[in-house]
């Protein structure tokens, strides 16, 4: 694949209030002006939740909210990293001896990951220092990929400082990953609503248990169909090896797994292994003490959600007259499955989804990992003003005042642009 550099655009900083403010804050912080700026968008997953790590496609959309970084390369080998948000402390470190403390989800670790990834990819041992000021307007811990945007931004900052390009093929080396454009309906908008419940992914065991439940379900399904189960890691692999449809996989799941939770002893009996083998060869350290695994429910969610993604894409391609209604129904089914089968919702998300549907959304669902974060709703364009007003009143203006005003987040979004390097004209 031909090497493609990220888009570079010249801008009049004075004509962009956010850029101008960032430039002024940079000057105040570092006593100089940025050489360039980099932005990377957040994204919302319209449909396809918790199935990517099982081997299936999802349908994300870049949003207009983004991470923006002002950058000045310097002659020293020191990285000075600051954030416009005072909640996030400054960092000063050697650009060529990056240490990432994996035990703490500190904001600057995401920047360091992006920098270190590019540094290691190109084998650079003498990276120049830089002053960087980060500004983000993506709600954190909300399922809109603020951390991913920061990692991408940092990688792009490092590429630009090095004067290098990264081919798209390399950028998605964890593949086989393919991207296909999907034309979304023109008569509707997607509205994101923040539940104001933050889920700290680094501090919870929910996600780790779900990943392991999917892996165990894949192994039991493979054993049931006389496949080499010990080599199977993902639910998609079982379908691929059997060469059958997602709908047929749902029938196999009904036959092979039972709705009652499995305990470790039963899993061992099914696979013909000892408890010690289960703990040391299959379970991860953070799931070795789990006593029950809901394999049937997790497999049912993954296969049905993967089918919904394909149906969503097909409806977008065929564009029937009732397209928005059909897409909304798929989004509603997705939320029910996330709530009941994958159990990754929470009372606030369920309430917000109900409110969104009540006031005109054709479909509404949690988006992101769940257990907090945001919902995404598909709303007919002509209903948007009343929808926003009514949802704001019903969810954010509650008498108990339990929601902090600065965290209130309800906005319509259209597909945003991709990552950019911005140069002052």
C-alpha positions as CSV (number, residue, x, y, z in Angstrom):
1,X,0.0,0.0,0.0
2,X,1.3,3.4,-0.9
3,X,2.5,5.5,2.1
4,X,-0.1,8.1,3.0
5,X,0.7,11.0,5.3
6,X,-2.1,12.4,7.5
7,X,-3.8,15.5,6.1
8,X,-1.9,18.7,6.7
9,X,-3.9,22.0,6.7
10,X,-2.8,25.6,7.0
11,X,-5.1,27.7,9.2
12,X,-5.5,31.3,10.3
13,X,-5.2,30.7,14.1
14,X,-6.8,34.1,14.8
15,X,-10.0,32.9,13.1
16,X,-10.4,29.8,15.3
17,X,-11.1,30.8,18.9
18,X,-10.1,27.5,20.4
19,X,-6.8,27.4,18.6
20,X,-6.1,31.0,19.5
21,X,-6.8,30.4,23.2
22,X,-4.6,27.3,23.0
23,X,-1.8,29.3,21.4
24,X,-2.1,32.0,24.1
25,X,-2.0,29.4,26.9
26,X,1.0,27.7,25.3
27,X,2.8,31.0,25.2
28,X,1.9,31.7,28.8
29,X,3.1,28.2,29.9
30,X,6.3,27.8,27.8
31,X,7.2,31.4,26.8
32,X,7.1,30.6,23.1
33,X,4.6,29.8,20.3
34,X,3.7,26.4,18.9
35,X,5.3,25.2,15.7
36,X,2.2,23.1,14.8
37,X,-1.0,21.6,16.1
38,X,-2.4,18.1,15.9
39,X,-6.0,17.0,16.3
40,X,-7.7,13.6,16.5
41,X,-11.4,13.0,16.9
42,X,-13.3,11.0,19.4
43,X,-15.7,8.4,18.1
44,X,-19.0,6.9,18.9
45,X,-19.9,3.3,18.2
46,X,-23.3,3.4,16.5
47,X,-23.8,-0.4,16.8
48,X,-21.6,-3.4,17.6
49,X,-20.8,-3.5,21.3
50,X,-18.3,-5.9,22.9
51,X,-17.8,-7.9,19.7
52,X,-14.6,-6.5,18.3
53,X,-12.4,-8.5,20.7
54,X,-14.5,-11.6,19.7
55,X,-13.5,-11.1,16.0
56,X,-16.5,-9.2,14.6
57,X,-17.1,-5.9,12.9
58,X,-18.4,-2.8,14.6
59,X,-19.7,0.5,13.2
60,X,-18.0,3.5,14.7
61,X,-18.3,7.2,13.6
62,X,-15.8,10.0,14.2
63,X,-17.5,12.8,16.1
64,X,-16.7,16.5,16.0
65,X,-15.3,16.6,19.6
66,X,-11.6,16.0,19.6
67,X,-8.2,16.2,21.3
68,X,-6.0,19.1,20.2
69,X,-2.3,19.4,21.0
70,X,-0.1,22.4,20.5
71,X,3.6,21.4,19.9
72,X,7.0,23.0,19.8
73,X,10.1,20.8,19.2
74,X,13.0,21.9,21.3
75,X,16.8,21.3,21.2
76,X,16.9,19.4,24.5
77,X,15.8,15.8,25.0
78,X,13.1,16.7,27.5
79,X,9.4,16.2,26.9
80,X,7.3,18.8,28.7
81,X,3.6,17.8,28.8
82,X,0.8,20.0,30.1
83,X,-3.0,20.1,29.9
84,X,-5.4,23.0,29.7
85,X,-7.5,21.2,32.3
86,X,-6.0,21.9,35.8
87,X,-7.2,18.5,37.0
88,X,-4.5,16.9,34.9
89,X,-0.9,17.5,36.3
90,X,2.1,18.4,34.2
91,X,4.8,15.9,33.3
92,X,8.5,16.5,32.5
93,X,10.5,13.5,31.4
94,X,13.2,12.3,29.1
95,X,11.9,11.8,25.6
96,X,14.2,8.8,25.2
97,X,13.6,7.0,28.4
98,X,9.9,6.7,28.5
99,X,8.6,4.9,31.6
100,X,4.9,4.0,31.7
101,X,3.4,3.0,35.0
102,X,0.8,0.4,34.0
103,X,-0.6,0.2,37.5
104,X,-2.0,3.7,37.4
105,X,-4.4,5.1,34.7
106,X,-2.7,8.6,34.6
107,X,-3.7,10.8,31.8
108,X,-0.2,11.3,30.5
109,X,0.4,7.6,30.1
110,X,-1.9,7.7,27.0
111,X,0.3,10.3,25.4
112,X,3.4,8.4,26.3
113,X,2.0,5.2,24.7
114,X,1.4,7.0,21.4
115,X,4.9,8.5,21.5
116,X,6.6,5.3,22.5
117,X,4.8,3.2,19.9
118,X,6.0,5.4,17.0
119,X,9.5,5.7,18.6
120,X,9.8,1.9,18.8
121,X,8.3,1.3,15.3
122,X,11.0,3.5,13.7
123,X,13.8,2.4,16.1
124,X,14.4,6.1,17.1
125,X,16.8,6.4,20.1
126,X,17.5,10.1,20.0
127,X,14.1,11.7,19.8
128,X,14.2,15.5,20.2
129,X,12.4,17.0,23.1
130,X,9.2,18.9,22.8
131,X,6.8,21.2,24.6
132,X,3.2,20.0,24.3
133,X,-0.1,21.5,25.6
134,X,-3.1,19.2,25.3
135,X,-6.7,20.4,25.1
136,X,-9.7,18.0,24.8
137,X,-13.4,18.5,24.6
138,X,-14.4,14.8,24.5
139,X,-16.1,13.9,27.8
140,X,-13.7,11.5,29.7
141,X,-14.7,8.0,30.7
142,X,-17.9,8.3,28.6
143,X,-17.3,5.7,25.9
144,X,-16.4,8.3,23.2
145,X,-12.7,7.2,23.0
146,X,-11.1,10.2,24.6
147,X,-8.1,8.1,25.6
148,X,-7.8,6.6,22.1
149,X,-7.9,10.1,20.6
150,X,-5.0,11.2,22.9
151,X,-2.9,8.1,21.9
152,X,-3.5,8.8,18.2
153,X,-2.7,12.5,18.7
154,X,0.5,11.7,20.5
155,X,1.5,9.3,17.7
156,X,0.8,11.9,15.1
157,X,2.8,14.5,17.1
158,X,5.8,12.2,17.2
159,X,5.5,11.4,13.5
160,X,5.4,15.0,12.6
161,X,8.4,15.9,14.8
162,X,10.3,13.0,13.2
163,X,9.3,14.1,9.7
164,X,8.0,10.5,9.0
165,X,4.9,9.0,7.6
166,X,3.1,5.8,8.6
167,X,1.3,3.8,6.0
168,X,-2.3,2.9,6.8
169,X,-1.3,-0.8,6.5
170,X,1.2,-0.3,9.3
171,X,-1.1,1.8,11.4
172,X,-3.6,-1.1,11.5
173,X,-1.0,-3.8,11.8
174,X,-3.0,-5.6,14.6
175,X,-5.3,-6.6,11.7
176,X,-6.7,-8.3,9.7
177,X,-8.6,-5.0,9.9
178,X,-10.6,-3.6,7.0
179,X,-12.6,-0.4,6.9
180,X,-15.7,0.0,4.8
181,X,-17.5,3.2,4.3
182,X,-21.2,3.1,5.3
183,X,-23.5,5.8,4.1
184,X,-25.7,6.9,7.0
185,X,-29.3,8.2,6.5
186,X,-29.6,11.9,5.6
187,X,-33.0,12.3,7.2
188,X,-31.8,11.6,10.8
189,X,-29.1,12.7,13.2
190,X,-27.2,10.8,15.9
191,X,-27.5,12.4,19.3
192,X,-25.1,11.5,22.1
193,X,-26.2,11.9,25.7
194,X,-23.8,11.4,28.7
195,X,-25.3,9.5,31.6
196,X,-22.8,11.3,33.9
197,X,-21.8,8.0,35.3
198,X,-18.1,7.4,34.8
199,X,-16.8,3.9,34.5
200,X,-13.0,3.6,35.2
201,X,-12.1,0.7,32.9
202,X,-8.6,0.4,34.5
203,X,-10.2,-0.2,37.9
204,X,-13.0,-2.7,37.2
205,X,-13.1,-6.4,36.8
206,X,-16.3,-6.4,34.8
207,X,-14.6,-6.0,31.4
208,X,-12.0,-8.6,32.1
209,X,-14.6,-11.2,33.2
210,X,-16.6,-10.6,30.0
211,X,-13.6,-11.2,27.8
212,X,-12.8,-14.4,29.6
213,X,-16.5,-15.5,29.4
214,X,-16.4,-15.1,25.7
215,X,-13.2,-17.1,25.4
216,X,-14.6,-19.9,27.5
217,X,-17.8,-19.9,25.5
218,X,-15.8,-20.2,22.3
219,X,-13.9,-23.2,23.7
220,X,-17.0,-25.0,24.9
221,X,-18.8,-24.4,21.6
222,X,-15.7,-25.7,19.7
223,X,-15.5,-28.8,21.9
224,X,-19.2,-29.4,21.4
225,X,-18.7,-29.3,17.6
226,X,-15.5,-31.6,17.8
227,X,-13.1,-28.8,16.8
228,X,-9.6,-28.4,18.2
229,X,-10.9,-26.3,21.1
230,X,-7.6,-25.6,22.8
231,X,-6.4,-23.4,19.9
232,X,-9.7,-21.4,19.8
233,X,-9.7,-18.0,21.5
234,X,-12.6,-16.1,19.9
235,X,-16.2,-16.8,19.1
236,X,-15.7,-15.7,15.5
237,X,-13.2,-18.5,15.0
238,X,-15.8,-21.1,15.9
239,X,-18.2,-19.7,13.2
240,X,-15.3,-19.5,10.7
241,X,-14.2,-23.1,11.3
242,X,-17.8,-24.4,11.0
243,X,-18.5,-22.3,7.9
244,X,-22.0,-21.4,9.0
245,X,-24.0,-18.2,9.4
246,X,-24.4,-16.1,12.6
247,X,-28.1,-17.2,12.8
248,X,-26.9,-20.9,12.7
249,X,-24.3,-20.1,15.4
250,X,-27.1,-18.9,17.6
251,X,-28.9,-22.2,17.2
252,X,-25.6,-24.1,18.0
253,X,-25.3,-21.9,21.1
254,X,-28.8,-22.9,22.2
255,X,-27.9,-26.6,21.8
256,X,-24.4,-26.5,23.3
257,X,-24.7,-24.1,26.2
258,X,-27.2,-23.8,29.0
259,X,-28.6,-20.5,30.4
260,X,-27.6,-21.4,34.0
261,X,-24.2,-20.0,35.0
262,X,-21.2,-22.3,34.8
263,X,-18.8,-22.9,37.7
264,X,-15.1,-23.7,37.1
265,X,-15.7,-27.4,37.9
266,X,-18.3,-27.8,35.2
267,X,-16.1,-26.0,32.7
268,X,-13.4,-28.4,33.5
269,X,-15.7,-31.4,33.0
270,X,-16.9,-30.1,29.7
271,X,-13.3,-29.6,28.4
272,X,-11.8,-32.7,30.1
273,X,-9.2,-30.7,32.0
274,X,-8.2,-30.2,35.6
275,X,-8.9,-27.1,37.7
276,X,-5.2,-26.4,37.7
277,X,-5.0,-26.5,33.9
278,X,-8.0,-24.2,33.7
279,X,-6.4,-21.7,36.1
280,X,-2.9,-21.8,34.6
281,X,-3.5,-22.3,30.9
282,X,-6.8,-20.5,30.2
283,X,-7.9,-18.1,32.9
284,X,-6.1,-14.8,33.2
285,X,-4.6,-13.8,36.6
286,X,-7.5,-11.4,37.2
287,X,-10.2,-14.0,36.5
288,X,-8.7,-17.0,38.4
289,X,-11.0,-16.3,41.5
290,X,-14.2,-15.9,39.5
291,X,-16.8,-18.4,40.7
292,X,-19.5,-18.2,38.0
293,X,-19.3,-17.6,34.2
294,X,-22.4,-16.8,32.1
295,X,-21.3,-18.4,28.8
296,X,-24.7,-18.8,27.1
297,X,-25.7,-15.2,27.6
298,X,-22.3,-13.8,26.4
299,X,-22.2,-16.0,23.3
300,X,-25.9,-15.1,22.5
301,X,-25.1,-11.4,22.7
302,X,-22.0,-11.6,20.5
303,X,-23.5,-13.6,17.7
304,X,-26.8,-11.6,17.7
305,X,-24.9,-8.3,17.9
306,X,-22.6,-9.3,15.0
307,X,-25.7,-10.1,13.0
308,X,-27.2,-6.7,13.8
309,X,-24.1,-4.9,12.5
310,X,-24.4,-6.7,9.2
311,X,-28.2,-5.9,9.0
312,X,-27.5,-2.2,9.9
313,X,-25.0,-2.0,7.0
314,X,-27.3,-3.7,4.6
315,X,-30.2,-1.3,5.4
316,X,-27.9,1.7,4.9
317,X,-26.9,0.3,1.5
318,X,-30.4,-0.5,0.4
319,X,-31.9,2.7,1.9
320,X,-35.6,1.7,2.1
321,X,-38.2,4.4,2.9
322,X,-38.5,3.3,6.5
323,X,-34.7,3.2,6.9
324,X,-34.6,5.3,10.1
325,X,-37.2,3.1,11.8
326,X,-35.4,-0.1,10.8
327,X,-32.0,1.2,12.0
328,X,-33.7,2.4,15.2
329,X,-35.1,-1.1,15.9
330,X,-31.7,-2.6,15.5
331,X,-30.2,-0.1,18.0
332,X,-33.0,-0.9,20.5
333,X,-32.4,-4.6,20.2
334,X,-28.7,-3.9,20.7
335,X,-29.4,-2.1,24.0
336,X,-31.7,-4.9,25.2
337,X,-28.9,-7.4,24.5
338,X,-26.3,-5.3,26.2
339,X,-28.5,-4.9,29.2
340,X,-29.9,-8.4,29.6
341,X,-27.4,-10.8,28.0
342,X,-24.1,-9.0,28.3
343,X,-25.1,-7.1,31.5
344,X,-22.9,-4.0,30.7
345,X,-25.6,-1.4,31.3
346,X,-26.5,0.5,34.5
347,X,-29.8,2.0,35.8
348,X,-28.8,5.5,34.7
349,X,-28.1,4.3,31.1
350,X,-31.4,2.4,31.0
351,X,-33.3,5.5,32.2
352,X,-31.6,7.7,29.7
353,X,-32.4,5.3,26.8
354,X,-36.0,5.2,27.9
355,X,-36.2,9.0,28.0
356,X,-34.6,9.3,24.6
357,X,-37.1,6.9,23.1
358,X,-40.0,8.6,24.8
359,X,-39.1,12.0,23.3
360,X,-38.7,10.9,19.7
361,X,-35.6,8.7,19.2
362,X,-36.4,5.9,16.8
363,X,-33.6,3.9,18.5
364,X,-31.4,4.4,21.5
365,X,-28.6,2.4,23.1
366,X,-25.6,2.5,25.3
367,X,-22.3,3.1,23.5
368,X,-18.8,2.3,24.5
369,X,-17.9,-0.3,27.2
370,X,-21.1,0.5,29.2
371,X,-21.4,0.5,33.0
372,X,-21.8,4.2,32.6
373,X,-20.8,6.6,29.8
374,X,-23.0,7.6,26.9
375,X,-26.0,6.7,24.9
376,X,-26.4,7.2,21.2
377,X,-29.8,7.8,19.6
378,X,-31.0,8.1,16.1
379,X,-33.5,11.0,15.8
380,X,-35.4,12.2,12.8
381,X,-34.0,15.6,11.9
382,X,-37.3,17.4,12.1
383,X,-37.7,16.3,15.8
384,X,-34.2,17.3,16.9
385,X,-35.0,20.7,18.6
386,X,-37.8,19.3,20.7
387,X,-35.9,16.1,21.4
388,X,-32.9,18.0,22.8
389,X,-35.1,20.3,24.9
390,X,-37.2,17.5,26.4
391,X,-34.3,15.1,27.1
392,X,-32.4,17.9,28.8
393,X,-35.3,18.7,31.1
394,X,-36.1,15.1,31.8
395,X,-32.6,13.8,32.6
396,X,-30.4,16.7,33.4
397,X,-32.8,19.0,35.3
398,X,-33.7,16.7,38.2
399,X,-34.7,18.3,41.5
400,X,-32.1,16.4,43.5
401,X,-29.3,18.2,41.7
402,X,-27.3,15.0,41.6
403,X,-25.7,15.7,38.2
404,X,-22.8,18.2,38.1
405,X,-23.6,20.9,35.5
406,X,-20.1,20.7,33.9
407,X,-20.7,17.0,33.1
408,X,-24.0,17.5,31.4
409,X,-23.5,16.5,27.8
410,X,-26.2,16.2,25.2
411,X,-25.4,17.0,21.6
412,X,-26.2,16.1,18.1
413,X,-23.3,15.1,16.0
414,X,-22.5,14.6,12.4
415,X,-19.6,12.4,11.1
416,X,-16.4,14.4,12.1
417,X,-13.2,14.6,10.2
418,X,-10.1,12.5,10.8
419,X,-6.7,13.2,12.3
420,X,-5.0,16.4,11.1
421,X,-1.8,18.3,11.4
422,X,-2.5,22.1,11.5
423,X,0.1,24.7,10.5
424,X,-0.4,28.4,11.1
425,X,-0.8,30.2,7.8
